[in-house]
Amino acid sequence: MNEVTPPQAAAPTALDDRIQLEHSQNAVPVTVAFGDGIGPEIMRASLRVLLAAGADIAVEPINIGEQVYLDGNSAGIDPQAWDSLRRTKVFYKAPITTPQGGGYKSLNVTVRKSLGLFANVRPCTAYAPFVATKHPGMDVVVIRENEEDLYAGIEHRQTDQVVQCLKLISRPGCEKIVRYAFEYAVAKGRKKVTCFTKDNIMKLSDGLFHKVFDEVAAEYPQIENEHWIVDIGAAKLADTPEAFDVLVLPNLYGDVLSDVAAQIAGSVGLAPSANIGAQGAMFEAIHGSAPRRAGQDVANPSGLLLAGVMMLHHIGQPKVAETVHNAWLKTIEDGLHTYDIFEKEVSSMKLGTEAFTDAVIARLGEEPTTLAPVRYGDSTGAFEVPQASSRPPAEKILVGIDVFVHWPGRDPAVLAETMKASANGAYKLAMLTNRGVKVWPDGLPETFCTDHWRCRFLAEPGKQLNKAMVVELLQKLAQDGVDFVKTEHLFTFDGEPGYSLGQGQ
């Protein structure tokens, strides 16, 4: 089809009065952030559609984002905004801009973790043939753990050459997200849940996620389950996404692969996101604030609008959600597209933000004929948020200590002699590693070493370590001038090692 120049877009509708006044006494209060960059434009557009469809919401605007950061709040959110979030428990959020440079916290991470929004739900759907994709049958939901993993953001520089980032995985965190994924599959009529980890390498952290997945999966025999190593799983997702249904992943893998899934489905710009917890929910597009496109009436509001559809379903307004979703599908099907998905072969008209919004509103009450219309029925999109089960504590026994040392030398045998001198009859130096590779005893001369060394002390056979001995060891090392930068206690739990064994252990 040929590109057609659209009529002059109407001026943006003034929403302030409507936001404050057009709702019933029983309206659901919703905290709304208009964001930065294209955020205000696409939030206005999205609210126009939701309100025109009959969404009964009472909007409470809050101030977040770039200006709050620049005003000296490193978290990017005004303190009074938390009062609204705690009261409404529903957050509809446009993208924000985090200023460049250090010292600024991720607002998304702050909100998710502070409010306990542990489950990030990202539907990734193809809209072929109206939006270009190599995978026309794709319909994958990525469910990402939101609170822990490397996104705990606990980092340290420990030596001249080495920094660390702690990867924290908890059993309750694993159980909540995995159980949520299975409950989601049951509620949405999905058939399979797939887990991605890298537990062939990270046997304790990713291993725990995989272990909990297997335990929880056994409680849902009606749902097929499978596990993939994340690298080959990601390759399979990119090549054959039709093989997957619901994916559940730790935080970092989920963040990366949900964007990959959204893009191969058609466009990151179309993808919505829900963040769910026991005490609230946040709904947003997965894309950023695109400040270079701000104020040009070109931004695609679809991701944020579809997040609004998820929000309406969540708060118990499924009929309105269905109306909005089908009108949007009809608009896409009619070839009325914003610049980012416009293709001459399939699009009938390239529209700006406001004109696209008008087109969706004009189709409220209509349904697509080629794309499958959605049916939400009378059910709410919310279901009881799973909680982790309690478990009796394991028998925990101290069996050793890893002492991390800043040492600029290159011969591990020299460092080993210094460390051995600090041992006593209850424990001995068992191993030195550098970046996880054993270099003493029996290391290889080809191994490249930095100035960051792990020195493992283990209890002698028949001996029992205690924390007083650990203090004694560190005192001896300090007296010998050893620059230790960190220690990790080594425990067994019910007889099983609670630490990576390393080569030769």
BELNOR-V811091 format. One line per field, one symbol per residue. phi: phi as a letter, one per 20 degrees, with the letter a starting at -180 (. if undefined). psi: psi as a letter, one per 40 degrees, with the letter a starting at -180 (. if undefined). A space follows every 10 residues. Layout:
phi = ???
psi = ???
This chain:
phi = .efdfffgff fgffdgfffe debefegefc fcdemclfgg fffgfffgfg ffeofecded fcdcogffgf eoefembfgf fffffffemc cdcefcdegf ofndeffgff fgffemeedd dcfccecfee cfbecfefbd deddfddcmf fgmecbedcg dcdcceddcd fgffffffff ffffgffdme dbcdddbcef defeffffff ffgfffgfec ffdfcbccff ffffffffec fffdcddcbf gffffffffg fffffragfd eebdcdbfdr bccbfeeeel gfefmdlcfe efffffffff ffffencfff gfffffffgf ffffmecfgf dfcgfceebe degfffffff ffdgnecfde fffecemdef fecgffdfee cffffdcfcr bedecebefc efffffffff fefcfebcfd adcclnefcb fmfdffffce eccddedcff gndcfbffff fffffffffe nfeedaccfd cdclnegdbf fmfnd
psi = iihhhiihii ihhheddddd dgiideihhh hhheaibedd dddddddddd ddeehgihhg iihiaddddd eeheeehide ddddddddeh hhhiiihhii iiehihdddd ddddefgehh hghhhified hhiegdehgh hhhhheeaae edfhiihdad ehiihhhhhi dddddddddd dddddddefi dihhhhifee dgddcddddd ddddddddeg dehiiihihd dddddddddg eeeichhhii dddddddddd dddeddhdee hihihhidea ihhiieiaef ddeieefeih eddddddddd ddddeffddd dddddddddd dddeehiidd ehhdddidhh iadddddddd ddeheiiidd ihiiheaeii eiihhiiiii iiiihhhhea hhhhhhheie hddddddddd eeiaediihd ihihfehheh ifiheehhia ehhhhhhiii heihiidddd ddddddddde ehgheiihih iihfehhfih dihe.
